[in-house]
Amino acid sequence: MKTTLPTNPFKAALKSGTSQIGLWSSLCSPIGAELISGAGFDWLLFDSEHSPIEVSGLMPLLQAAAKSDSHSVVRVAWNDSVLIKRALDIGAQTILVPFVQNAQEATNAVAACKYPPLGIRGIAGATRASGFGRIPNYVTQANDEICVIVQVETKEALENIAEIAAVKGLDGIFIGPSDLSASLGHPGNPAHSDVQTAIQAAAKAINSYGLAAGILATSSADTAKYLKYGFTFVAAGVDTSLLTNAVDALRKNVLP
Ligand SMILES: O=C(O)C(=O)C[C@H](O)[C@@H](O)CO
């Protein structure tokens, strides 16, 4: 039975600049979440932006991963205070908010994650996050352990990165390489030199503003490269792609 507020080791690691290597999960499967959480990644990202999953489906993923040492991050489908509140209420302590374009949108994201007076998160007495009401003073303590990350993934957002980074309450900025490559005129080609130059500059800028920089890689080589660029938290791959590649490779080997 949970009677004390869980600390957020991922938030602490970002603050101290300790690298965090994660895995992106789009499978939407509790057994899949349990399986990948046994692999020993520092963090897992459960994606509800580009996956067919709602809040009721996210909760079993958090429950499955809670048995491991991997920290769960939830990407909400949109920068929406209701979606964010519901993800927090089911126990997510780290929220990734997609498609943040400017300081006002980053301010809205932070406000949605925090209880008053820092924000506008609505209060419920007995949620999974508060140990069903058994964590005393959850409402006055929760803000301290919530980690807010916004996703910068367009040319416009990159142009506004200084003002976004200045928003109080942000813990990190995550670069979306796929959307950024499209926005920079190279859809489907995040490896293009223009995109890579922009990604490297973004990591440098985010670090210079005192925030942690994060990104999604799709291979161990890209993971190493992004760590060299200065990213602190890197998702090294995506579970659906790993499964697709393994299944297709096996099929190729055993069928004509
Ligand atoms: O722009 C990106 O890159 C992302 O936001 C990640 C994508 O949504 C996707 O590749 C996750 O599977």
The ligand as an SDF file (V2000), in Angstrom:
LIG
                    3D

 12 11  0  0  0  0  0  0  0  0999 V2000
    8.6820   13.8090  -34.3920 O   0  0  0  0  0  0  0  0  0  0  0  0
    9.0210   12.7470  -33.8600 C   0  0  0  0  0  0  0  0  0  0  0  0
   10.0630   12.1350  -34.1540 O   0  0  0  0  0  0  0  0  0  0  0  0
    8.1530   12.2030  -32.8330 C   0  0  0  0  0  0  0  0  0  0  0  0
    7.3510   12.9090  -32.2730 O   0  0  0  0  0  0  0  0  0  0  0  0
    8.1780   10.7190  -32.5700 C   0  0  0  0  0  0  0  0  0  0  0  0
    7.1640   10.0860  -33.4870 C   0  0  0  0  0  0  0  0  0  0  0  0
    5.8790   10.3700  -33.0130 O   0  0  0  0  0  0  0  0  0  0  0  0
    7.2760    8.5790  -33.7230 C   0  0  0  0  0  0  0  0  0  0  0  0
    8.4020    8.2780  -34.4490 O   0  0  0  0  0  0  0  0  0  0  0  0
    7.1200    7.7180  -32.5390 C   0  0  0  0  0  0  0  0  0  0  0  0
    6.9890    6.3740  -32.9310 O   0  0  0  0  0  0  0  0  0  0  0  0
  1  2  2  0
  2  3  1  0
  2  4  1  0
  4  5  2  0
  4  6  1  0
  6  7  1  0
  7  8  1  0
  7  9  1  0
  9 10  1  0
  9 11  1  0
 11 12  1  0
M  END
$$$$
